[in-house]
Amino acid sequence: MQFLCKEYQDGNPRVRSLVTETRIHLVPSLNPDGYELAREAGSELGNWALGHWTEEGYDLFENFPDLASALWAAEERKLVPHKFPNHHIPIPEHYLAEDATVAVETRAVMAWMEKNPFVLGANLQGGEKLVSYPFDTARPITETPAAAPRPPDDYEDNPELQETPDHAIFRWLAISYASAHLTMTETFRGGCHTQDMTNSMGIVQGAKWHPRAGSMNDFSYLHSNCLELSIYLGCDKFPHESELQQEWENNKESLLTFMEQVHRGIKGLVTDQQGEPIANATIVVGGINHNVKTASGGDYWRILNPGEYRVSARAEGYNPSVKTCSVFYDIGATQCNFVLSRSNWKRIREIMAMNGNRPIRRIVPGRPMTPRERMRLRMRL
């Protein structure tokens, strides 16, 4: 916060561009009660468990709804996407009940995410030095008699690992942070506490490293437009004050680079033919089975790797619009606007409902109608 404000006032062009063109939200602590416990103990007496849970005993990072398991169950039943969405999956009713085991901090963050159309996010943690990306949930193994046993350390073919449709984009975002860090990719000495799980890249899929259900990263991806990652800033979970300056230098360029990635991909407005914005329109990118929605002002943002994409905009009561949008290597999202025309599907549905939602038989000219067809025509008229 101090760096952004000072550099902005000093006229740093990079920081000025970032601040003026980006809505930046900073949360100093997601778990203030746990932080107080950890701060009182200090670095020598602190440990992984101390300060990890809230005062009520909740692990906030595993306290969000498990939407990934719901999505995979629907996929196995062939319900996606015609009956179960692949994006903006609703929160289960039992989770929203007043007596549900949900921390007040978790409810506050979820309400905050509902209010703001976030595009990119990161939760910053300590005790390790790597970047973790979704899915954090391990997909249950489907038991089949003919299935051959697989080695447990086989990353590419492990059936418990389920990649997101945005796997390549998540890897790019993670690499953008790790590669700019001064020491995160220097994994030749091994990991902070165990062996290196990142293949010397400083990044890892959460389900491979530390599988858990109900993470903030998975929830953000499946319930909102936000691509969220976990960034572990350094090996020491409670560094001394004298070490903070070096920790800042290690992460400064990474933080700036990561925030700039929100301007990579496509963005635009979805309006009707009168220029009025269309909220909650669906933006579909060909080849990526995960959609986003427009905000209340009809605007949308979609982080994408460089390439050419077939993009369509769809909304209830409108004809879809399709166009090709190109994403380039330079920072700066490509403008890709859509104008949707009204469709007559609403009227067609009304007519079908009047007919009991049965197909309306086409009358062939010149062929005499049967008594049953004549009766149906009279009822319709």
One Martini backbone bead per residue (centre of mass of N, CA, C, O) as a GRO file, in nm:
protein
  381
    1MET     BB    1   0.060   0.062  -0.022
    2GLN     BB    2   0.299   0.252   0.007
    3PHE     BB    3   0.420   0.209  -0.271
    4LEU     BB    4   0.183   0.302  -0.448
    5CYS     BB    5   0.154   0.587  -0.329
    6LYS     BB    6   0.444   0.693  -0.368
    7GLU     BB    7   0.481   0.630  -0.675
    8TYR     BB    8   0.243   0.797  -0.766
    9GLN     BB    9   0.346   1.073  -0.652
   10ASP     BB   10   0.632   1.039  -0.816
   11GLY     BB   11   0.547   0.933  -1.123
   12ASN     BB   12   0.520   0.638  -1.180
   13PRO     BB   13   0.410   0.501  -1.470
   14ARG     BB   14   0.337   0.212  -1.385
   15VAL     BB   15   0.168   0.280  -1.132
   16ARG     BB   16  -0.026   0.481  -1.260
   17SER     BB   17  -0.150   0.281  -1.460
   18LEU     BB   18  -0.248   0.073  -1.252
   19VAL     BB   19  -0.431   0.263  -1.077
   20THR     BB   20  -0.612   0.398  -1.313
   21GLU     BB   21  -0.687   0.090  -1.460
   22THR     BB   22  -0.741  -0.034  -1.160
   23ARG     BB   23  -0.916  -0.230  -0.934
   24ILE     BB   24  -0.797  -0.222  -0.600
   25HIS     BB   25  -0.796  -0.484  -0.355
   26LEU     BB   26  -0.716  -0.478   0.001
   27VAL     BB   27  -0.641  -0.737   0.249
   28PRO     BB   28  -0.468  -0.761   0.534
   29SER     BB   29  -0.689  -0.967   0.686
   30LEU     BB   30  -0.881  -1.265   0.712
   31ASN     BB   31  -0.750  -1.346   1.019
   32PRO     BB   32  -0.726  -1.160   1.294
   33ASP     BB   33  -0.732  -1.359   1.531
   34GLY     BB   34  -0.500  -1.546   1.441
   35TYR     BB   35  -0.285  -1.323   1.420
   36GLU     BB   36  -0.271  -1.248   1.717
   37LEU     BB   37  -0.165  -1.520   1.815
   38ALA     BB   38   0.093  -1.522   1.640
   39ARG     BB   39   0.218  -1.250   1.735
   40GLU     BB   40   0.254  -1.322   2.038
   41ALA     BB   41   0.453  -1.566   1.988
   42GLY     BB   42   0.614  -1.558   1.736
   43SER     BB   43   0.865  -1.708   1.561
   44GLU     BB   44   0.977  -1.930   1.762
   45LEU     BB   45   0.673  -2.022   1.878
   46GLY     BB   46   0.570  -2.070   1.614
   47ASN     BB   47   0.328  -2.232   1.392
   48TRP     BB   48   0.113  -2.368   1.173
   49ALA     BB   49  -0.140  -2.371   1.365
   50LEU     BB   50  -0.088  -2.100   1.463
   51GLY     BB   51  -0.336  -1.892   1.325
   52HIS     BB   52  -0.512  -2.072   1.122
   53TRP     BB   53  -0.748  -2.029   1.306
   54THR     BB   54  -1.013  -1.928   1.438
   55GLU     BB   55  -1.174  -1.870   1.732
   56GLU     BB   56  -1.399  -2.099   1.638
   57GLY     BB   57  -1.226  -2.319   1.446
   58TYR     BB   58  -1.174  -2.216   1.152
   59ASP     BB   59  -1.087  -2.300   0.820
   60LEU     BB   60  -1.110  -2.077   0.573
   61PHE     BB   61  -0.990  -2.239   0.321
   62GLU     BB   62  -1.228  -2.483   0.396
   63ASN     BB   63  -1.528  -2.304   0.415
   64PHE     BB   64  -1.630  -2.342   0.141
   65PRO     BB   65  -1.804  -2.440  -0.107
   66ASP     BB   66  -1.835  -2.756  -0.278
   67LEU     BB   67  -1.852  -2.726  -0.627
   68ALA     BB   68  -1.682  -2.945  -0.769
   69SER     BB   69  -1.838  -3.200  -0.687
   70ALA     BB   70  -2.105  -3.108  -0.817
   71LEU     BB   71  -2.000  -3.092  -1.107
   72TRP     BB   72  -1.899  -3.390  -1.138
   73ALA     BB   73  -2.170  -3.524  -1.081
   74ALA     BB   74  -2.313  -3.390  -1.326
   75GLU     BB   75  -2.126  -3.505  -1.546
   76GLU     BB   76  -2.187  -3.810  -1.494
   77ARG     BB   77  -2.511  -3.736  -1.563
   78LYS     BB   78  -2.526  -3.541  -1.815
   79LEU     BB   79  -2.598  -3.212  -1.715
   80VAL     BB   80  -2.371  -3.077  -1.880
   81PRO     BB   81  -2.518  -2.759  -1.942
   82HIS     BB   82  -2.844  -2.790  -1.958
   83LYS     BB   83  -2.885  -2.832  -1.615
   84PHE     BB   84  -2.575  -2.763  -1.548
   85PRO     BB   85  -2.347  -2.544  -1.484
   86ASN     BB   86  -2.000  -2.421  -1.564
   87HIS     BB   87  -2.102  -2.159  -1.407
   88HIS     BB   88  -2.222  -2.003  -1.150
   89ILE     BB   89  -2.263  -2.183  -0.912
   90PRO     BB   90  -2.474  -2.244  -0.683
   91ILE     BB   91  -2.547  -2.225  -0.357
   92PRO     BB   92  -2.625  -2.420  -0.123
   93GLU     BB   93  -2.880  -2.409   0.100
   94HIS     BB   94  -2.742  -2.537   0.354
   95TYR     BB   95  -2.509  -2.319   0.359
   96LEU     BB   96  -2.718  -2.062   0.413
   97ALA     BB   97  -2.784  -2.135   0.678
   98GLU     BB   98  -2.773  -2.019   1.000
   99ASP     BB   99  -2.661  -2.318   1.121
  100ALA     BB  100  -2.415  -2.318   0.966
  101THR     BB  101  -2.066  -2.409   0.932
  102VAL     BB  102  -1.989  -2.074   0.916
  103ALA     BB  103  -1.793  -1.823   0.896
  104VAL     BB  104  -1.803  -1.485   0.917
  105GLU     BB  105  -1.570  -1.436   0.717
  106THR     BB  106  -1.685  -1.602   0.484
  107ARG     BB  107  -1.947  -1.445   0.446
  108ALA     BB  108  -1.809  -1.173   0.387
  109VAL     BB  109  -1.653  -1.258   0.132
  110MET     BB  110  -1.897  -1.352  -0.035
  111ALA     BB  111  -2.042  -1.076  -0.033
  112TRP     BB  112  -1.807  -0.922  -0.166
  113MET     BB  113  -1.807  -1.092  -0.433
  114GLU     BB  114  -2.101  -1.023  -0.515
  115LYS     BB  115  -2.051  -0.706  -0.537
  116ASN     BB  116  -1.782  -0.778  -0.700
  117PRO     BB  117  -1.634  -0.811  -1.031
  118PHE     BB  118  -1.403  -1.011  -1.022
  119VAL     BB  119  -1.099  -1.134  -1.202
  120LEU     BB  120  -0.849  -1.119  -0.993
  121GLY     BB  121  -0.673  -1.333  -0.748
  122ALA     BB  122  -0.507  -1.335  -0.412
  123ASN     BB  123  -0.371  -1.538  -0.156
  124LEU     BB  124  -0.163  -1.464   0.115
  125GLN     BB  125   0.112  -1.662   0.233
  126GLY     BB  126   0.296  -1.882   0.455
  127GLY     BB  127   0.572  -2.138   0.476
  128GLU     BB  128   0.610  -2.104   0.167
  129LYS     BB  129   0.744  -2.128  -0.197
  130LEU     BB  130   0.462  -2.074  -0.392
  131VAL     BB  131   0.217  -2.153  -0.653
  132SER     BB  132  -0.135  -2.205  -0.634
  133TYR     BB  133  -0.378  -2.388  -0.830
  134PRO     BB  134  -0.641  -2.496  -0.974
  135PHE     BB  135  -0.745  -2.755  -0.836
  136ASP     BB  136  -0.789  -2.851  -0.488
  137THR     BB  137  -0.971  -3.072  -0.566
  138ALA     BB  138  -1.016  -3.414  -0.555
  139ARG     BB  139  -1.111  -3.649  -0.765
  140PRO     BB  140  -1.282  -3.912  -0.761
  141ILE     BB  141  -1.243  -4.241  -0.812
  142THR     BB  142  -1.337  -4.449  -1.071
  143GLU     BB  143  -1.454  -4.761  -1.036
  144THR     BB  144  -1.304  -5.022  -1.237
  145PRO     BB  145  -1.228  -5.341  -1.325
  146ALA     BB  146  -1.030  -5.252  -1.583
  147ALA     BB  147  -0.855  -5.085  -1.415
  148ALA     BB  148  -0.542  -4.977  -1.399
  149PRO     BB  149  -0.284  -4.932  -1.214
  150ARG     BB  150  -0.139  -4.639  -1.071
  151PRO     BB  151   0.090  -4.426  -1.001
  152PRO     BB  152   0.090  -4.189  -0.742
  153ASP     BB  153   0.325  -3.991  -0.899
  154ASP     BB  154   0.146  -3.943  -1.154
  155TYR     BB  155   0.058  -3.648  -1.281
  156GLU     BB  156  -0.071  -3.679  -1.570
  157ASP     BB  157  -0.253  -3.967  -1.482
  158ASN     BB  158  -0.392  -3.885  -1.233
  159PRO     BB  159  -0.729  -3.930  -1.144
  160GLU     BB  160  -0.738  -3.702  -0.906
  161LEU     BB  161  -0.669  -3.501  -1.132
  162GLN     BB  162  -0.835  -3.189  -1.211
  163GLU     BB  163  -0.862  -2.984  -1.463
  164THR     BB  164  -0.919  -2.690  -1.571
  165PRO     BB  165  -1.025  -2.516  -1.846
  166ASP     BB  166  -0.791  -2.289  -1.733
  167HIS     BB  167  -0.505  -2.417  -1.702
  168ALA     BB  168  -0.317  -2.241  -1.884
  169ILE     BB  169  -0.385  -1.973  -1.743
  170PHE     BB  170  -0.301  -2.047  -1.456
  171ARG     BB  171  -0.005  -2.107  -1.526
  172TRP     BB  172   0.063  -1.826  -1.622
  173LEU     BB  173  -0.002  -1.673  -1.362
  174ALA     BB  174   0.197  -1.831  -1.185
  175ILE     BB  175   0.454  -1.770  -1.354
  176SER     BB  176   0.445  -1.460  -1.336
  177TYR     BB  177   0.526  -1.474  -1.035
  178ALA     BB  178   0.765  -1.678  -1.003
  179SER     BB  179   0.965  -1.551  -1.221
  180ALA     BB  180   0.978  -1.262  -1.058
  181HIS     BB  181   1.101  -1.394  -0.835
  182LEU     BB  182   1.409  -1.417  -0.678
  183THR     BB  183   1.363  -1.748  -0.545
  184MET     BB  184   1.123  -1.949  -0.635
  185THR     BB  185   1.296  -2.113  -0.876
  186GLU     BB  186   1.511  -2.211  -0.648
  187THR     BB  187   1.476  -2.569  -0.619
  188PHE     BB  188   1.757  -2.729  -0.574
  189ARG     BB  189   1.712  -2.752  -0.245
  190GLY     BB  190   1.420  -2.765  -0.236
  191GLY     BB  191   1.196  -2.728  -0.024
  192CYS     BB  192   1.125  -2.596   0.273
  193HIS     BB  193   1.035  -2.901   0.414
  194THR     BB  194   1.038  -3.062   0.150
  195GLN     BB  195   0.999  -3.160  -0.136
  196ASP     BB  196   0.977  -3.070  -0.456
  197MET     BB  197   0.646  -2.999  -0.623
  198THR     BB  198   0.729  -2.803  -0.900
  199ASN     BB  199   0.950  -2.880  -1.107
  200SER     BB  200   1.128  -2.609  -1.080
  201MET     BB  201   0.882  -2.360  -1.102
  202GLY     BB  202   0.694  -2.268  -0.838
  203ILE     BB  203   0.447  -2.455  -0.931
  204VAL     BB  204   0.106  -2.582  -0.839
  205GLN     BB  205  -0.136  -2.799  -0.801
  206GLY     BB  206  -0.330  -2.833  -0.531
  207ALA     BB  207  -0.411  -3.145  -0.555
  208LYS     BB  208  -0.110  -3.240  -0.554
  209TRP     BB  209  -0.012  -3.108  -0.280
  210HIS     BB  210  -0.309  -3.006  -0.119
  211PRO     BB  211  -0.582  -3.158  -0.079
  212ARG     BB  212  -0.905  -2.976  -0.089
  213ALA     BB  213  -1.216  -2.880   0.021
  214GLY     BB  214  -1.348  -2.561   0.000
  215SER     BB  215  -1.198  -2.348  -0.149
  216MET     BB  216  -1.144  -2.029  -0.255
  217ASN     BB  217  -1.050  -2.092  -0.543
  218ASP     BB  218  -1.282  -2.276  -0.638
  219PHE     BB  219  -1.513  -2.083  -0.573
  220SER     BB  220  -1.433  -1.847  -0.754
  221TYR     BB  221  -1.439  -2.005  -1.025
  222LEU     BB  222  -1.748  -2.137  -0.995
  223HIS     BB  223  -1.910  -1.850  -0.888
  224SER     BB  224  -1.725  -1.663  -1.063
  225ASN     BB  225  -1.496  -1.460  -1.261
  226CYS     BB  226  -1.261  -1.550  -1.075
  227LEU     BB  227  -0.908  -1.579  -1.068
  228GLU     BB  228  -0.757  -1.785  -0.818
  229LEU     BB  229  -0.469  -1.775  -0.598
  230SER     BB  230  -0.193  -1.915  -0.419
  231ILE     BB  231   0.053  -1.728  -0.225
  232TYR     BB  232   0.377  -1.821  -0.118
  233LEU     BB  233   0.624  -1.603  -0.004
  234GLY     BB  234   0.767  -1.794   0.229
  235CYS     BB  235   0.917  -2.008   0.456
  236ASP     BB  236   0.857  -1.799   0.673
  237LYS     BB  237   0.578  -1.743   0.860
  238PHE     BB  238   0.753  -1.557   1.096
  239PRO     BB  239   0.910  -1.299   1.033
  240HIS     BB  240   1.122  -1.076   1.100
  241GLU     BB  241   1.154  -0.742   1.082
  242SER     BB  242   1.446  -0.752   0.950
  243GLU     BB  243   1.322  -0.940   0.696
  244LEU     BB  244   1.101  -0.774   0.538
  245GLN     BB  245   1.260  -0.622   0.319
  246GLN     BB  246   1.351  -0.876   0.163
  247GLU     BB  247   1.069  -0.990   0.114
  248TRP     BB  248   0.977  -0.750  -0.055
  249GLU     BB  249   1.192  -0.773  -0.277
  250ASN     BB  250   1.110  -1.062  -0.368
  251ASN     BB  251   0.784  -0.965  -0.434
  252LYS     BB  252   0.740  -0.696  -0.587
  253GLU     BB  253   0.746  -0.771  -0.893
  254SER     BB  254   0.532  -0.995  -0.873
  255LEU     BB  255   0.291  -0.823  -0.787
  256LEU     BB  256   0.287  -0.637  -1.034
  257THR     BB  257   0.272  -0.852  -1.257
  258PHE     BB  258   0.013  -0.990  -1.162
  259MET     BB  259  -0.179  -0.739  -1.178
  260GLU     BB  260  -0.131  -0.694  -1.492
  261GLN     BB  261  -0.289  -0.961  -1.597
  262VAL     BB  262  -0.583  -0.836  -1.605
  263HIS     BB  263  -0.488  -0.709  -1.907
  264ARG     BB  264  -0.540  -1.006  -2.025
  265GLY     BB  265  -0.731  -1.033  -2.323
  266ILE     BB  266  -1.076  -0.963  -2.287
  267LYS     BB  267  -1.312  -0.693  -2.355
  268GLY     BB  268  -1.650  -0.542  -2.286
  269LEU     BB  269  -1.971  -0.489  -2.442
  270VAL     BB  270  -2.325  -0.556  -2.379
  271THR     BB  271  -2.583  -0.479  -2.612
  272ASP     BB  272  -2.836  -0.342  -2.757
  273GLN     BB  273  -2.974  -0.168  -3.030
  274GLN     BB  274  -3.007   0.091  -2.816
  275GLY     BB  275  -2.746   0.071  -2.601
  276GLU     BB  276  -2.828  -0.118  -2.381
  277PRO     BB  277  -2.737  -0.287  -2.122
  278ILE     BB  278  -2.646  -0.639  -2.052
  279ALA     BB  279  -2.709  -0.832  -1.798
  280ASN     BB  280  -2.600  -1.159  -1.757
  281ALA     BB  281  -2.436  -1.226  -1.983
  282THR     BB  282  -2.289  -1.476  -2.189
  283ILE     BB  283  -1.946  -1.577  -2.219
  284VAL     BB  284  -1.811  -1.762  -2.497
  285VAL     BB  285  -1.525  -1.974  -2.533
  286GLY     BB  286  -1.376  -2.146  -2.753
  287GLY     BB  287  -1.244  -2.442  -2.588
  288ILE     BB  288  -1.379  -2.326  -2.309
  289ASN     BB  289  -1.554  -2.481  -2.033
  290HIS     BB  290  -1.592  -2.156  -1.934
  291ASN     BB  291  -1.789  -1.904  -1.819
  292VAL     BB  292  -1.908  -1.567  -1.831
  293LYS     BB  293  -2.032  -1.256  -1.694
  294THR     BB  294  -2.198  -0.978  -1.689
  295ALA     BB  295  -2.243  -0.695  -1.555
  296SER     BB  296  -2.461  -0.442  -1.477
  297GLY     BB  297  -2.315  -0.269  -1.732
  298GLY     BB  298  -2.231  -0.501  -1.959
  299ASP     BB  299  -1.955  -0.579  -1.859
  300TYR     BB  300  -1.638  -0.749  -1.942
  301TRP     BB  301  -1.393  -1.010  -1.846
  302ARG     BB  302  -1.119  -1.211  -2.010
  303ILE     BB  303  -0.875  -1.422  -1.940
  304LEU     BB  304  -0.608  -1.473  -2.188
  305ASN     BB  305  -0.422  -1.617  -2.400
  306PRO     BB  306  -0.259  -1.605  -2.666
  307GLY     BB  307  -0.484  -1.564  -2.950
  308GLU     BB  308  -0.757  -1.717  -3.126
  309TYR     BB  309  -1.113  -1.646  -3.079
  310ARG     BB  310  -1.435  -1.781  -3.032
  311VAL     BB  311  -1.695  -1.550  -2.958
  312SER     BB  312  -1.987  -1.541  -2.743
  313ALA     BB  313  -2.314  -1.385  -2.694
  314ARG     BB  314  -2.564  -1.442  -2.433
  315ALA     BB  315  -2.930  -1.395  -2.392
  316GLU     BB  316  -3.225  -1.354  -2.270
  317GLY     BB  317  -3.418  -1.268  -2.558
  318TYR     BB  318  -3.163  -1.320  -2.753
  319ASN     BB  319  -2.951  -1.317  -3.004
  320PRO     BB  320  -2.670  -1.442  -3.084
  321SER     BB  321  -2.315  -1.350  -3.085
  322VAL     BB  322  -2.037  -1.374  -3.321
  323LYS     BB  323  -1.671  -1.364  -3.282
  324THR     BB  324  -1.338  -1.269  -3.351
  325CYS     BB  325  -1.068  -1.278  -3.108
  326SER     BB  326  -0.758  -1.119  -3.032
  327VAL     BB  327  -0.460  -1.211  -2.855
  328PHE     BB  328  -0.181  -1.059  -2.723
  329TYR     BB  329   0.129  -1.025  -2.566
  330ASP     BB  330   0.060  -0.766  -2.482
  331ILE     BB  331  -0.043  -0.552  -2.266
  332GLY     BB  332  -0.384  -0.551  -2.331
  333ALA     BB  333  -0.698  -0.562  -2.387
  334THR     BB  334  -0.930  -0.672  -2.608
  335GLN     BB  335  -1.179  -0.532  -2.784
  336CYS     BB  336  -1.518  -0.699  -2.738
  337ASN     BB  337  -1.813  -0.631  -2.878
  338PHE     BB  338  -2.181  -0.651  -2.830
  339VAL     BB  339  -2.484  -0.685  -3.036
  340LEU     BB  340  -2.818  -0.752  -2.950
  341SER     BB  341  -3.102  -0.909  -3.065
  342ARG     BB  342  -3.416  -0.967  -3.065
  343SER     BB  343  -3.622  -1.234  -2.990
  344ASN     BB  344  -3.900  -1.488  -3.044
  345TRP     BB  345  -3.887  -1.705  -2.812
  346LYS     BB  346  -4.091  -1.607  -2.607
  347ARG     BB  347  -4.340  -1.642  -2.797
  348ILE     BB  348  -4.295  -1.942  -2.860
  349ARG     BB  349  -4.328  -2.042  -2.569
  350GLU     BB  350  -4.617  -1.944  -2.533
  351ILE     BB  351  -4.741  -2.118  -2.759
  352MET     BB  352  -4.643  -2.393  -2.649
  353ALA     BB  353  -4.791  -2.371  -2.377
  354MET     BB  354  -5.078  -2.366  -2.508
  355ASN     BB  355  -4.993  -2.668  -2.636
  356GLY     BB  356  -4.845  -2.831  -2.402
  357ASN     BB  357  -4.548  -2.859  -2.525
  358ARG     BB  358  -4.622  -2.952  -2.808
  359PRO     BB  359  -4.585  -3.026  -3.112
  360ILE     BB  360  -4.655  -2.851  -3.406
  361ARG     BB  361  -4.823  -2.943  -3.666
  362ARG     BB  362  -4.776  -2.952  -3.995
  363ILE     BB  363  -4.956  -2.811  -4.264
  364VAL     BB  364  -5.030  -2.944  -4.566
  365PRO     BB  365  -5.093  -2.830  -4.859
  366GLY     BB  366  -5.379  -3.012  -5.001
  367ARG     BB  367  -5.426  -3.169  -4.739
  368PRO     BB  368  -5.646  -3.325  -4.567
  369MET     BB  369  -5.790  -3.304  -4.266
  370THR     BB  370  -5.832  -3.435  -3.982
  371PRO     BB  371  -6.045  -3.428  -3.722
  372ARG     BB  372  -5.815  -3.382  -3.511
  373GLU     BB  373  -5.676  -3.143  -3.653
  374ARG     BB  374  -5.927  -2.959  -3.660
  375MET     BB  375  -5.961  -2.941  -3.350
  376ARG     BB  376  -5.683  -2.821  -3.282
  377LEU     BB  377  -5.714  -2.566  -3.454
  378ARG     BB  378  -5.957  -2.450  -3.302
  379MET     BB  379  -5.821  -2.433  -3.022
  380ARG     BB  380  -5.597  -2.244  -3.111
  381LEU     BB  381  -5.792  -2.016  -3.226
   0.00000   0.00000   0.00000
